């Protein structure tokens, strides 16, 4: 089969629309897929300006981009992750992806555009199977007409050669019955560092990654049996869609096949980025829904307490009952702290999920920080509860508790969460011990005499919204320990605990010091 016939065949069976335009944007050649995509007859499409294939609002700016491209033409891809649109003869807008390249034809710079309609990408497999069936019928029909088209093929041979040599983001290949290369063109060879002239005669399967060889060989043998095939492979980090159709000789036998490889890595990455974004959005929406459900329950008690105490304060004020007023002001203050804690937990978790909280290393006094948090928590303790702070006791490496390489704000949040939990889940007249040790690592230990965590539930302790069954009567969001773990992870540390029912819980955190 003459090379000119191969070029013509490649040009006509491409499923993507292909348009060749001169430097003024006038279309000088188009393939049948372009006619199908834009719904203009071929004799109308040839001679149109490419600007006419765009929405009216974009034509002027596109003209400026086109003129700029002609001043410095290069190979480029457009549309991956963007909303590019074309407009057909009926005025319908079509989302597209476009690959551009240029070539010299009769001394004039021309632009080759490969245009893909991406509206049916999600149904691509079904579409490809149907297209291959139509391609097989079309190839058989065109092969019978080749004798009548020899003169026309000779006239367009140079243009088709340019198209094959400059085929963007892919390769065009013809393999014999033994799957050896007899023709190879396309820009992807140069991008991959392959000399296309040196692979003629080499077996195509031998150049594939080992894990794909058997599968691809089986697929291509089906093509030699007359069945068009389409499939994907991944090679050297790039994803390719392979479309193969049989080539018939004059006696309607199949002695070779046409294989078009298209690099779709950018499209795949764009799809994956969209999936990741949707999953992230779904997780955040779930987080917000869970919080709304939890908050609607947890807000009820402190709000009711505040309302009740406000009414009683008004009554006590009429009788100058100072003790009663002070008692209920304290209840209001405690309820407000509970509400603030719930909101802070959610806002902290949302910032962590969105990556807005960063690890900022500073030099600071760990002992002063621990004392500050302890004093703050002491205002929240129950009757008779005591918080003991042991900072750097007996440690030669500790000089006023100064450390460097950790984030004091993250550590403050960790201490506040662990100590407030210890107060919340411990009885009156109990002791809570906070121990700080500084060596190669910063070690934080928080020990309480609280209700403890059931053994069978300890594996879930750091999960979002988890509440142990023996703690459901105590107000809380189930977010605090999840936040603590994320803060520890940000600083590259570890957190562990041990707990017994009715005896208490001890948390141990180790953070590497710079």
C-alpha positions in Angstrom: 0.0 0.0 0.0 1.6 3.4 -1.0 2.5 5.8 1.8 0.1 8.3 0.3 -2.8 6.0 0.8 -1.8 5.4 4.4 -1.7 9.2 5.0 -5.1 9.6 3.4 -6.5 6.7 5.5 -5.1 8.1 8.7 -6.4 11.6 7.9 -9.9 10.3 7.3 -10.3 7.7 10.1 -9.3 10.0 12.9 -12.1 10.3 15.4 -10.9 13.8 16.5 -11.7 16.8 14.3 -8.6 18.0 12.4 -8.3 21.5 10.9 -5.5 23.0 8.9 -5.5 26.8 8.7 -3.2 29.4 7.2 -1.6 32.3 9.1 -4.8 34.4 8.6 -6.9 31.7 10.2 -8.6 30.6 7.0 -9.3 26.9 7.0 -7.6 25.2 4.0 -8.2 21.5 4.9 -10.5 19.6 7.3 -11.2 15.9 7.9 -14.7 14.3 8.0 -14.7 14.4 11.8 -14.5 18.2 11.7 -17.6 18.2 9.4 -19.4 16.0 11.9 -18.3 18.1 14.9 -19.2 21.5 13.6 -22.1 20.4 11.3 -20.8 22.5 8.3 -20.6 20.8 4.9 -17.0 20.3 3.8 -17.4 22.9 0.9 -18.6 25.4 3.5 -16.0 24.5 6.2 -13.1 25.0 3.8 -12.6 28.7 3.4 -14.1 29.7 6.8 -12.1 31.5 9.4 -11.4 29.5 12.5 -12.8 32.4 14.6 -16.2 31.5 13.2 -16.1 28.2 15.1 -16.0 30.0 18.4 -18.8 31.7 20.4 -19.4 35.3 19.4 -18.1 36.7 22.7 -14.7 35.0 22.2 -14.0 35.7 18.6 -12.2 39.1 19.0 -9.9 37.9 21.8 -9.3 34.6 19.9 -8.2 36.6 16.9 -5.6 38.4 19.1 -4.4 35.0 20.5 -4.2 33.5 17.1 -2.1 36.4 15.7 0.2 36.2 18.8 0.6 32.4 18.2 1.6 33.0 14.5 4.4 35.3 15.7 5.8 32.5 17.8 4.2 29.2 16.8 4.9 26.2 18.9 3.4 22.9 20.0 0.9 23.3 22.8 -2.1 21.6 24.4 -5.3 23.5 25.4 -8.3 22.5 27.5 -7.0 20.0 30.1 -8.8 21.3 33.3 -10.2 24.3 31.4 -13.6 25.2 30.0 -12.8 25.7 26.3 -15.9 25.9 24.0 -16.5 25.8 20.2 -19.7 26.6 18.4 -21.3 24.5 15.6 -23.4 25.5 12.7 -26.6 25.3 14.7 -25.2 27.6 17.4 -24.7 24.8 19.9 -21.7 25.2 22.3 -19.4 22.3 22.5 -16.8 21.7 25.3 -13.5 20.8 23.6 -9.8 20.2 24.1 -7.4 21.4 21.4 -3.8 20.4 20.5 -1.9 22.8 18.2 1.2 22.5 16.1 2.6 24.2 13.0 4.2 23.3 9.8 5.6 24.9 6.6 3.5 24.2 3.5 4.6 25.8 0.2 6.7 28.3 2.1 3.8 29.4 4.3 3.3 28.7 8.0 0.2 26.6 8.6 -1.4 25.5 11.9 -2.7 22.0 12.5 -5.4 21.8 15.2 -6.6 18.5 16.7 -10.0 19.1 18.3 -11.6 16.7 20.7 -15.3 16.8 21.8 -15.2 15.9 25.5 -18.9 16.0 26.2 -19.1 12.2 26.1 -15.8 11.4 27.8 -17.5 9.4 30.6 -19.2 7.2 28.0 -15.9 6.8 26.0 -15.7 3.1 26.1 -19.2 2.5 24.6 -18.5 5.3 22.1 -15.2 3.8 21.0 -16.7 0.3 20.5 -19.4 1.9 18.3 -16.8 4.1 16.5 -14.5 1.1 15.8 -17.4 -0.8 14.2 -18.1 2.2 12.0 -14.4 2.6 11.2 -14.2 -1.0 10.1 -17.1 -0.5 7.7 -15.6 2.8 6.5 -12.2 1.4 6.0 -13.6 -1.5 3.9 -15.6 0.9 1.8 -12.7 3.4 1.3 -10.3 0.6 0.4 -12.5 -0.3 -2.5 -12.5 3.3 -3.7 -8.7 3.8 -3.5 -8.2 3.0 -7.2 -10.4 6.0 -8.1 -8.7 8.3 -5.7 -5.1 7.9 -6.7 -4.8 11.3 -8.4 -6.4 13.1 -5.5 -4.1 11.3 -3.1 -1.0 12.3 -5.0 -2.1 16.0 -4.8 -2.7 15.9 -1.1 0.3 13.6 -0.2 2.5 16.4 1.0 -0.2 17.8 3.3 -0.9 14.3 4.8 2.8 13.8 5.3 3.0 17.0 7.3 -0.1 15.9 9.4 1.4 12.5 10.2 4.9 13.9 11.1 3.4 16.6 13.3 0.6 14.5 14.9 0.4 16.1 18.3 0.7 14.1 21.6 0.8 10.7 19.9 2.1 8.5 17.1 0.7 6.9 13.9 2.0 3.4 13.2 1.5 0.6 10.6 2.4 -2.9 11.7 2.7 -6.0 9.6 1.1 -9.4 10.3 4.0 -10.2 12.7 3.5 -6.9 14.5 6.7 -5.4 13.2 7.0 -1.7 12.4 6.7 -0.8 8.7 5.7 2.9 9.3 6.0 5.2 12.3 5.4 9.0 12.6 4.3 11.5 15.2 5.7 14.0 17.7 5.5 11.6 20.7 8.5 9.6 19.4 10.8 12.7 19.8 9.3 13.5 23.2 10.0 9.9 24.3 13.5 10.0 23.0 12.8 7.3 20.4 14.4 7.5 16.9 11.4 6.5 14.7 13.8 5.6 11.8 15.6 3.0 13.9 12.5 1.1 14.9 11.3 0.1 11.4 11.4 -3.7 11.3 11.5 -4.0 15.1 8.7 -5.9 16.8 6.2 -3.5 18.4 5.5 -5.8 21.4 9.2 -6.0 22.3 9.2 -2.2 23.1 6.3 -2.3 25.5 6.5 -2.6 29.3 6.6 -6.3 30.2 3.4 -6.2 32.1 1.4 -5.1 29.0 3.0 -7.3 26.3 0.7 -10.3 26.5 -2.5 -8.2 26.7 -1.5 -5.9 23.8 -0.4 -8.8 21.6 -3.8 -10.5 22.2 -5.6 -7.2 21.3 -3.6 -6.6 18.1 -4.1 -10.2 17.0 -7.9 -9.6 17.2 -7.4 -6.6 14.9 -5.6 -8.8 12.4 -8.7 -11.0 12.6 -10.7 -8.0 11.5 -11.9 -6.6 14.8 -11.0 -3.0 15.6 -9.8 -2.5 19.2 -9.2 0.3 21.7 -7.4 0.0 25.0 -5.2 2.0 27.4 -1.6 1.4 28.6 0.7 3.3 31.0 4.4 3.7 30.1 7.1 5.7 31.8 4.4 7.7 33.8 2.3 8.5 30.7 -1.1 7.1 29.8 -1.9 6.3 26.2 -5.1 5.3 24.5 -4.4 2.9 21.7 -6.8 2.7 18.7 -6.1 -0.1 16.1 -7.9 -1.0 12.9 -7.2 -3.6 10.3 -5.8 -2.6 6.8 -7.1 -4.6 3.9 -5.2 -5.4 0.7 -6.7 -5.4 -2.8 -8.1 -8.9 -2.3 -9.8 -7.9 0.9 -7.3 -9.8 3.0 -5.7 -8.3 6.2 -1.9 -8.2 6.1 -1.3 -5.2 8.4 -2.9 -2.9 10.8 -3.0 0.8 11.6 -2.2 1.7 15.3 -2.8 5.3 16.6 -1.3 6.1 20.0 -2.6 9.2 21.8 -1.0 10.5 25.0 -3.9 11.3 27.4 -1.9 11.9 30.5 -3.0 15.5 31.0 -6.7 14.5 30.6 -6.3 11.7 33.1 -4.6 14.0 35.6 -7.3 16.6 35.1 -10.0 13.9 35.8 -8.1 12.7 38.9 -7.7 16.2 40.2 -11.5 16.7 39.8 -12.2 13.4 41.6 -9.9 14.4 44.5 -11.5 17.8 44.7 -15.0 16.3 44.8 -13.9 13.7 47.5 -12.4 16.5 49.6 -15.6 18.6 49.3 -17.7 15.5 50.2 -15.6 15.0 53.3 -15.9 18.6 54.4 -19.7 18.5 53.8 -19.9 15.3 55.8 -17.9 17.0 58.6 -20.2 20.0 58.6 -23.3 17.8 58.6 -22.0 15.8 61.5 -21.1 19.0 63.4 -24.6 20.5 62.9 -26.2 17.2 64.1 -23.9 17.1 67.1 -24.1 20.8 67.9 -27.9 20.8 67.8 -27.7 18.2 70.7 -24.8 19.5 72.6 -25.9 23.2 72.5 -29.3 22.3 74.1 -28.0 21.7 77.6 -25.8 24.8 78.1 -28.3 27.1 76.4 -31.1 25.8 78.7 -28.8 26.3 81.7 -28.0 29.9 80.6 -31.7 30.7 80.2 -32.7 29.2 83.5 -29.8 30.9 85.3 -30.6 34.3 83.8 -34.2 34.0 85.1 -33.0 33.0 88.6 -30.4 35.8 88.6 -33.2 38.3 88.0 -35.2 36.9 90.9 -32.2 36.9 93.2 -31.5 40.5 92.2 -34.9 41.5 93.5 -34.1 40.1 96.9 -30.4 41.1 97.0 -29.4 37.4 97.2 -25.7 37.8 96.3 -24.8 34.1 96.9 -27.5 33.0 94.5 -26.5 35.5 91.9 -22.9 34.4 92.1 -23.8 30.8 91.9 -25.8 31.2 88.7 -23.4 33.6 87.1 -20.8 30.8 87.6 -23.2 28.4 85.9 -23.6 30.9 83.0 -19.9 31.3 82.7 -19.4 27.5 82.7 -22.0 27.0 80.0 -20.5 29.8 77.8 -17.2 28.0 78.1 -18.8 24.8 76.9 -20.3 26.5 73.9 -17.0 28.1 73.1 -15.2 24.8 73.4 -17.6 23.2 71.0 -17.1 25.9 68.4 -13.4 26.0 68.8 -13.2 22.2 68.3 -15.1 22.4 65.0 -13.2 25.5 63.7 -9.8 23.9 64.5 -10.8 20.6 62.8 -12.1 22.4 59.7 -8.8 24.4 59.4 -6.8 21.2 59.8 -8.9 19.5 57.1 -8.3 22.4 54.7 -4.6 22.6 55.4 -4.9 26.1 56.9 -3.0 25.2 60.1 0.8 25.1 59.6 3.7 24.1 61.8 5.7 27.2 62.8 8.8 26.4 64.8 9.9 28.9 67.5 12.1 29.1 70.6 10.0 29.4 73.8 9.8 28.4 77.5 7.9 25.1 77.8 7.6 25.5 81.5 6.0 29.0 81.2 3.7 27.7 78.5 2.6 24.8 80.7 2.1 27.0 83.7 -0.1 29.4 81.7 -2.3 26.6 80.4 -2.5 25.0 83.9 -3.7 28.4 85.4 -6.3 28.8 82.7 -7.7 25.2 83.2 -7.7 25.7 87.0 -10.6 28.1 86.6 -12.6 25.2 85.1 -11.9 22.6 87.8 -14.5 20.9 89.9 -14.7 21.2 93.6 -11.5 19.8 95.2 -9.8 19.0 91.9 -6.1 19.8 91.8 -3.7 20.1 88.8 -0.1 19.3 89.6 2.6 20.6 87.2 6.1 18.9 87.2 8.3 20.7 84.6 11.9 19.7 84.1 12.3 18.2 87.5 15.7 16.5 87.8 16.5 17.1 84.1 20.0 18.4 83.3 19.0 19.2 79.8 16.3 21.6 80.9 17.3 25.3 81.3 14.2 27.2 82.3 12.3 24.8 80.0 13.7 26.6 76.8 13.2 24.6 73.7 13.5 25.3 69.9 12.0 23.7 66.8 8.4 23.2 68.0 5.2 25.2 67.6 4.1 26.8 70.9 0.5 27.4 69.7 0.0 23.8 68.7 1.5 22.6 72.0 -0.9 25.0 73.9 -3.8 23.5 72.0 -2.6 20.0 72.9 -2.3 20.8 76.6 -5.6 22.6 76.7 -7.5 19.7 75.1 -5.8 17.0 77.3 -6.2 18.9 80.6 -9.8 20.0 79.9 -10.7 16.4 79.2 -9.0 15.3 82.4 -11.0 17.8 84.4 -14.2 16.9 82.5 -14.0 13.1 82.9 -12.6 13.1 86.5 -14.6 13.3 89.8 -14.4 16.1 92.4 -11.4 16.0 94.8 -9.2 14.2 92.3 -5.6 14.9 91.2 -4.5 15.6 87.6 -0.7 15.4 87.0 1.0 17.2 84.0 4.7 16.2 83.6 7.1 17.9 81.2 10.5 16.3 80.4 13.0 17.8 78.0 15.8 15.8 76.4 16.3 14.8 72.8 12.5 14.9 72.6 9.9 16.9 74.5 7.8 14.4 76.5 4.4 15.4 77.8 2.4 13.2 80.2 -1.1 13.9 81.4 -2.4 11.5 84.1 -5.9 11.6 85.5 -8.1 9.6 87.9 -11.2 9.7 85.7 -13.8 7.3 84.4 -11.3 5.6 82.0 -12.0 4.3 78.5 -13.5 0.8 77.9 -10.9 -1.6 76.4 -13.1 -2.5 73.4 -13.5 1.1 72.4 -9.9 2.3 72.8 -9.0 1.6 69.2 -11.5 4.3 68.1 -10.4 7.0 70.6 -8.8 9.3 68.0 -11.6 9.1 65.4 -13.7 12.2 64.7 -16.9 12.5 66.7 -16.1 9.4 68.8 -17.6 9.3 72.3 -17.0 6.3 74.6 -20.3 4.7 75.8 -19.5 5.6 79.4 -19.0 9.3 78.5 -22.2 10.0 76.6 -23.8 11.7 79.6 -20.9 14.2 79.8 -20.9 17.1 77.4 -18.4 16.9 74.5 -17.9 17.0 70.8 -15.7 13.9 70.2 -13.3 16.1 68.3 -10.7 17.1 70.9 -8.5 14.0 70.7 -8.7 13.9 66.9 -7.4 17.5 66.9 -4.6 16.6 69.4 -3.5 13.7 67.2 -3.4 16.0 64.1 -1.4 18.6 65.9 1.1 15.9 67.1 1.3 14.6 63.5 2.1 18.1 62.2 5.1 18.3 64.5 6.3 14.8 63.6 5.6 13.3 67.0 3.7 10.4 68.5 0.9 10.0 71.0 0.0 6.9 73.1 -2.2 6.2 76.1 -3.2 3.6 78.7 -6.5 3.5 80.5 -8.5 1.5 82.9 -12.2 1.8 83.8 -12.8 3.7 87.0 -9.0 4.2 87.6 -8.1 6.8 85.0 -6.2 7.5 81.8 -2.6 8.5 81.0 -1.6 10.2 77.7 2.0 10.2 76.6 3.2 12.5 73.8 6.7 12.6 72.4 7.8 15.4 70.1 11.2 15.7 68.4 13.2 18.8 69.3 15.4 20.5 66.7 
